[in-house]
Amino acid sequence: MKSYAVVFVIGALLVVAGLAMVNRSRTPGGDDRAATSATQPETERYAMSVGRPVELTQGEVQQVTTLAPSVDPSRIRPEEVGKIRAILHSQGNDANKRGRLERLLN
């Protein structure tokens, strides 16, 4: 009788551990990325707002002036803010970002 109880307890522990592992593999971690993000090209992200458009932050304006000094940040129209933000926060080197900013704003 004791041997059946031991086998039952060990089996129950294995089932609980297996369920915990399955649940952990389905829960995304803090630095996990979805599999589709690596295969799909990065798309532009636009600010979602109702009413007044979201302006560039001071840090983003500083990045624009650093990357493309020929661009005047005061000439940036509200409809270009989302595209600029997408360029600034995209992956890539500074030369690529500089070229994309200058093409967009000139």
CYANA upper distance limits for C-alpha pairs under 8 A (distance plus 0.5 A):
  1 MET  CA      5 ALA  CA      7.06
  2 LYS  CA      6 VAL  CA      6.77
  3 SER  CA      7 VAL  CA      6.66
  4 TYR  CA      8 PHE  CA      6.53
  5 ALA  CA      9 VAL  CA      6.64
  6 VAL  CA     10 ILE  CA      6.67
  7 VAL  CA     11 GLY  CA      6.55
  8 PHE  CA     12 ALA  CA      6.58
  9 VAL  CA     13 LEU  CA      6.68
 10 ILE  CA     14 LEU  CA      6.76
 11 GLY  CA     15 VAL  CA      6.74
 12 ALA  CA     16 VAL  CA      6.71
 13 LEU  CA     17 ALA  CA      6.57
 14 LEU  CA     18 GLY  CA      6.50
 15 VAL  CA     19 LEU  CA      6.66
 16 VAL  CA     20 ALA  CA      6.68
 17 ALA  CA     21 MET  CA      6.75
 18 GLY  CA     22 VAL  CA      6.75
 19 LEU  CA     23 ASN  CA      6.60
 20 ALA  CA     24 ARG  CA      6.57
 21 MET  CA     25 SER  CA      6.70
 22 VAL  CA     26 ARG  CA      6.96
 23 ASN  CA     27 THR  CA      6.88
 24 ARG  CA     28 PRO  CA      8.47
 28 PRO  CA     32 ASP  CA      6.44
 28 PRO  CA     33 ARG  CA      8.29
 33 ARG  CA     37 SER  CA      7.38
 33 ARG  CA     38 ALA  CA      8.48
 34 ALA  CA     38 ALA  CA      7.96
 35 ALA  CA     39 THR  CA      7.52
 36 THR  CA     40 GLN  CA      6.46
 37 SER  CA     41 PRO  CA      7.99
 37 SER  CA     42 GLU  CA      8.17
 42 GLU  CA     90 SER  CA      7.98
 44 GLU  CA     82 GLY  CA      8.41
 44 GLU  CA     83 LYS  CA      7.04
 44 GLU  CA     86 ALA  CA      5.62
 44 GLU  CA     87 ILE  CA      8.01
 45 ARG  CA     82 GLY  CA      7.06
 45 ARG  CA     83 LYS  CA      7.68
 45 ARG  CA     85 ARG  CA      8.12
 45 ARG  CA     86 ALA  CA      5.85
 46 TYR  CA     82 GLY  CA      4.87
 46 TYR  CA     83 LYS  CA      7.11
 46 TYR  CA     85 ARG  CA      8.20
 46 TYR  CA     86 ALA  CA      7.58
 47 ALA  CA     53 PRO  CA      8.36
 47 ALA  CA     54 VAL  CA      7.27
 47 ALA  CA     82 GLY  CA      6.09
 49 SER  CA     53 PRO  CA      6.88
 49 SER  CA     54 VAL  CA      7.64
 53 PRO  CA     78 PRO  CA      6.75
 53 PRO  CA     79 GLU  CA      8.46
 54 VAL  CA     78 PRO  CA      8.27
 54 VAL  CA     81 VAL  CA      8.09
 55 GLU  CA     78 PRO  CA      7.63
 55 GLU  CA     81 VAL  CA      7.15
 56 LEU  CA     60 GLU  CA      6.31
 56 LEU  CA     61 VAL  CA      6.72
 56 LEU  CA     81 VAL  CA      7.03
 56 LEU  CA     85 ARG  CA      8.03
 57 THR  CA     61 VAL  CA      6.75
 58 GLN  CA     62 GLN  CA      6.65
 59 GLY  CA     63 GLN  CA      6.72
 60 GLU  CA     64 VAL  CA      6.75
 60 GLU  CA     85 ARG  CA      7.99
 60 GLU  CA     88 LEU  CA      7.93
 61 VAL  CA     65 THR  CA      6.81
 61 VAL  CA     73 PRO  CA      7.03
 62 GLN  CA     66 THR  CA      6.55
 63 GLN  CA     67 LEU  CA      6.47
 63 GLN  CA     88 LEU  CA      8.00
 64 VAL  CA     68 ALA  CA      6.26
 64 VAL  CA     69 PRO  CA      7.91
 64 VAL  CA     71 VAL  CA      8.07
 64 VAL  CA     73 PRO  CA      7.85
 64 VAL  CA     88 LEU  CA      8.36
 64 VAL  CA    101 LEU  CA      8.30
 65 THR  CA     69 PRO  CA      5.24
 65 THR  CA     70 SER  CA      8.17
 65 THR  CA     71 VAL  CA      7.24
 65 THR  CA     72 ASP  CA      8.08
 65 THR  CA     73 PRO  CA      7.71
 67 LEU  CA     94 ASP  CA      7.25
 67 LEU  CA     95 ALA  CA      8.40
 67 LEU  CA     97 LYS  CA      7.85
 67 LEU  CA     98 ARG  CA      5.77
 68 ALA  CA     98 ARG  CA      6.13
 68 ALA  CA    101 LEU  CA      7.55
 68 ALA  CA    102 GLU  CA      7.20
 71 VAL  CA    102 GLU  CA      7.62
 71 VAL  CA    105 LEU  CA      7.52
 71 VAL  CA    106 ASN  CA      8.19
 72 ASP  CA     76 ILE  CA      7.94
 76 ILE  CA     80 GLU  CA      7.04
 76 ILE  CA     81 VAL  CA      7.62
 76 ILE  CA    105 LEU  CA      7.97
 77 ARG  CA     81 VAL  CA      7.34
 79 GLU  CA     83 LYS  CA      8.48
 80 GLU  CA     84 ILE  CA      6.65
 81 VAL  CA     85 ARG  CA      6.57
 82 GLY  CA     86 ALA  CA      6.64
 83 LYS  CA     87 ILE  CA      6.80
 84 ILE  CA     88 LEU  CA      6.69
 84 ILE  CA    101 LEU  CA      7.42
 85 ARG  CA     89 HIS  CA      6.64
 86 ALA  CA     90 SER  CA      6.41
 87 ILE  CA     97 LYS  CA      6.72
 87 ILE  CA    100 ARG  CA      7.76
 87 ILE  CA    101 LEU  CA      7.73
 88 LEU  CA     97 LYS  CA      7.38
 92 GLY  CA     96 ASN  CA      6.97
 92 GLY  CA     97 LYS  CA      7.50
 93 ASN  CA     97 LYS  CA      7.00
 94 ASP  CA     98 ARG  CA      6.42
 95 ALA  CA     99 GLY  CA      6.74
 96 ASN  CA    100 ARG  CA      6.81
 97 LYS  CA    101 LEU  CA      6.57
 98 ARG  CA    102 GLU  CA      6.64
 99 GLY  CA    103 ARG  CA      6.64
100 ARG  CA    104 LEU  CA      6.64
101 LEU  CA    105 LEU  CA      6.57
102 GLU  CA    106 ASN  CA      6.10
